[in-house]
Amino acid sequence: MTTTEYWTAEQVAAYLGLASAASARRALSRLGVRGRYTPHPDSGRPCAEYPADAVRTAAASRPGQGRRTDLKET
């Protein structure tokens, strides 16, 4: 049995090189990566965790800085 590794939004932001956890959540939403919610160990509030494999796959599929995705080859 294998266990899935989960990352917090802060860990995702560090991996993707983003400025904040909010930026990471926004990017993951655009990329279609869904998280699971678990209670925070201290406060008990819901805390999103994202599958690390899905984050890595989505990051690899990002077009890159300056890429013109609106242009279509004819």
Number of C-alpha atoms within 10 A of each C-alpha: 3 4 5 10 11 18 18 17 22 18 17 26 20 13 15 15 11 14 11 14 16 13 17 22 21 12 19 21 12 10 16 12 15 15 19 11 12 12 11 11 9 6 8 9 11 12 15 17 19 22 17 17 13 18 21 13 12 16 17 10 10 11 10 10 6 6 9 9 8 6 7 6 4 3
